Amino acid sequence: MFENLIFFNKKKIDQYTAYMLGKKVEGNTQANYLLECEQFEKLLRERDDYIDFTSGNQEVRIKDVRISSIIKVIGEIYVPEQFDMIQLMDLYKPCFIKDVHAKEEEEQEILNLALKNAKMKIPIFCELGSECDYWMGIGKAEQENLQIHYEELEDYEGKDVTIIARLDSRRYYKDKPLVVFDIYKDFLGFNRELRKQVSSEMKEEFEVVNVKEDYLGLELLAVY
């Protein structure tokens, strides 16, 4: 396949490939990621827990797919605009470490450590088509798995891309917005106890990204 690889979760793909082959997978260079992705898909075609919604003859509906199955779908991807502010915080992280001050010395140490070690996860929204009953899929992408610059993601908005992902969950919207990104968890890496100390019931706009619709929680493996 001659595609532009947008995202490739090599660690997880190697892990699942090793599971299917029953042996350790030798690491490949980045130049071979497209080939590795193609080989991964060939292995998946032999499995009952792989559902390809791009083939046009799939009878199962997305709502009936078993959690932990791997799916292949066509959709449009984008990053919500409100996340851009958080991305800027990551870009200027050294400035935050130098200038942010807490009231207590212990709190300052925790904050400095959190900012220094923060690894941002990017919420990727995937608008799926009619073959998937127009569900929204949402995954969190670690920056090191992006094969393009963050700013280039915008270039793919409105374009169909192929998404390979593990189906992690189905979330249903009722009366409260569903949180899909929390700055304290997905950027600063705070554990549950720390998040309780710093977060409030009414979060500021920059603290969370949420949705008011049902969605599929995805572990993104490859996007091209």
C-alpha positions in Angstrom: 0.0 0.0 0.0 1.2 3.5 -0.8 -0.3 5.6 1.9 0.8 8.5 4.1 1.2 7.0 7.6 -0.3 9.5 10.1 -0.1 7.5 13.3 1.6 4.2 14.2 1.5 2.7 17.7 4.6 0.4 17.2 4.7 -0.8 20.8 1.1 -2.1 20.8 1.3 -3.5 17.2 4.5 -5.4 18.1 2.8 -6.7 21.3 -0.3 -7.9 19.4 1.8 -9.3 16.5 3.9 -11.3 19.0 0.7 -12.7 20.5 -0.6 -13.8 17.2 2.7 -15.4 16.1 3.5 -16.8 19.5 7.0 -15.4 19.4 8.9 -12.2 20.0 8.9 -9.7 17.1 12.1 -8.1 15.9 12.1 -4.3 15.8 11.9 -2.5 12.5 13.1 0.9 11.5 10.6 3.7 10.9 11.1 3.4 7.2 9.4 0.0 7.4 6.4 1.0 9.4 4.1 0.9 6.3 5.3 -2.7 5.5 4.9 -3.7 9.2 1.4 -2.3 9.2 0.5 -4.3 6.1 1.9 -7.5 7.6 -0.1 -6.8 10.8 -3.3 -6.6 8.8 -2.6 -9.9 7.0 -2.3 -11.6 10.4 -5.5 -10.0 11.6 -7.5 -11.3 8.6 -7.1 -14.9 10.0 -8.8 -14.0 13.3 -12.4 -14.0 14.4 -11.8 -11.0 16.6 -10.9 -8.7 13.7 -13.7 -6.9 12.0 -13.0 -5.1 8.7 -15.7 -2.5 8.1 -14.0 -1.3 4.9 -14.6 -4.4 2.9 -18.3 -3.6 2.2 -19.6 -7.0 3.0 -19.5 -7.0 6.8 -22.8 -8.1 8.3 -22.1 -7.4 12.0 -23.0 -3.9 13.3 -20.5 -1.8 15.2 -22.8 -1.8 18.3 -22.5 -5.6 18.4 -18.7 -5.9 18.1 -17.2 -7.5 21.2 -15.0 -5.2 23.3 -11.3 -5.9 22.9 -11.8 -6.8 19.2 -9.7 -5.0 16.6 -11.6 -3.1 13.9 -10.6 -1.4 10.6 -12.8 1.5 9.6 -12.9 4.5 7.4 -13.5 7.9 9.0 -12.6 11.6 9.2 -10.2 12.5 12.1 -9.7 15.8 13.9 -8.5 17.2 17.2 -11.1 19.4 19.0 -10.2 23.1 18.9 -10.3 23.5 22.7 -7.3 21.2 22.9 -5.0 23.7 21.0 -4.6 25.6 24.3 -3.4 22.5 26.0 -1.0 21.8 23.2 0.5 25.3 23.6 1.0 24.6 27.3 3.0 21.5 26.3 5.0 23.5 23.7 5.9 26.1 26.3 6.3 23.7 29.2 9.8 24.9 30.2 8.4 28.4 30.8 5.7 26.9 33.1 8.3 25.0 35.1 10.2 28.2 35.7 7.3 30.6 36.4 4.6 28.6 38.1 4.7 28.8 41.9 2.6 27.0 44.5 1.9 28.1 48.1 3.6 25.1 49.7 7.1 23.9 49.0 5.9 20.3 48.8 3.2 21.3 46.3 5.8 23.2 44.3 8.0 20.0 44.1 5.1 17.9 42.9 4.1 20.5 40.3 7.6 20.9 39.0 8.0 17.1 38.7 4.7 16.7 37.0 5.4 19.4 34.4 8.9 18.0 33.8 7.7 14.4 33.2 4.4 15.3 31.5 3.7 13.3 28.3 0.7 14.7 26.5 -1.9 12.4 25.0 -3.8 13.9 22.1 -7.5 13.3 21.8 -8.3 12.1 18.3 -11.9 12.3 17.3 -12.9 9.9 14.5 -16.2 10.5 12.7 -17.2 7.1 11.3 -19.4 6.5 8.2 -22.6 4.7 7.4 -21.0 1.3 7.7 -20.5 2.1 11.4 -23.8 3.7 11.9 -22.1 7.2 12.1 -20.7 6.5 15.5 -18.0 8.8 16.9 -14.8 7.0 17.8 -12.3 8.7 20.2 -8.8 7.6 21.0 -5.8 9.2 22.7 -2.6 9.4 20.7 0.8 9.7 22.3 2.9 12.3 20.5 5.8 9.9 19.9 3.5 7.7 17.8 2.5 10.5 15.4 4.3 10.2 12.1 3.5 13.8 11.2 3.8 17.1 13.1 0.8 18.0 15.4 0.0 21.0 13.2 -0.3 18.8 10.1 -3.2 16.9 11.6 -5.4 19.8 10.6 -4.6 19.0 6.9 -6.5 15.7 7.2 -9.7 17.2 8.5 -12.6 16.5 6.1 -10.6 13.7 4.4 -11.3 9.9 4.7 -8.6 8.0 6.4 -8.2 4.3 7.4 -8.2 3.6 11.1 -7.1 0.4 12.8 -7.9 0.3 16.4 -8.8 -2.0 19.3 -12.3 -1.4 20.6 -11.9 -0.5 24.3 -15.4 0.7 25.4 -18.8 2.1 24.5 -19.7 5.2 26.4 -23.3 6.5 26.5 -24.3 10.1 27.1 -27.1 10.7 29.5 -27.3 13.9 31.4 -23.7 14.8 32.1 -21.0 15.5 29.5 -18.6 12.6 29.0 -15.0 13.5 29.7 -12.6 12.3 27.0 -9.5 14.3 28.1 -8.4 15.5 31.5 -5.4 17.7 31.7 -4.4 16.3 35.1 -4.6 12.7 34.0 -3.7 12.8 30.3 -1.1 15.6 30.4 0.3 15.9 33.9 0.0 12.3 34.7 -1.5 12.8 38.2 -2.8 9.7 39.9 -6.4 9.5 41.2 -5.6 10.9 44.7 -3.7 14.0 43.3 -6.5 14.6 40.8 -9.0 14.7 43.7 -6.9 17.4 45.4 -6.6 19.7 42.4 -9.8 19.2 40.4 -13.2 20.6 41.2 -16.8 19.7 40.2 -17.0 22.6 37.7 -13.8 22.3 35.6 -12.4 25.2 33.6 -12.7 24.9 29.8 -8.9 24.3 29.4 -8.9 21.5 32.0 -11.1 19.0 30.1 -12.4 18.0 26.7 -15.8 16.5 26.8 -18.6 15.4 24.5 -22.4 15.2 24.7 -22.9 12.1 22.6 -22.3 8.4 22.7 -18.9 7.3 21.5 -16.6 4.4 21.0 -13.4 4.4 23.1 -10.5 3.3 20.8 -7.0 2.2 21.4 -5.5 3.6 18.2 -3.0 1.3 16.4 -2.5 2.9 13.0 -4.0 5.7 10.9 -3.2 6.2 7.2 
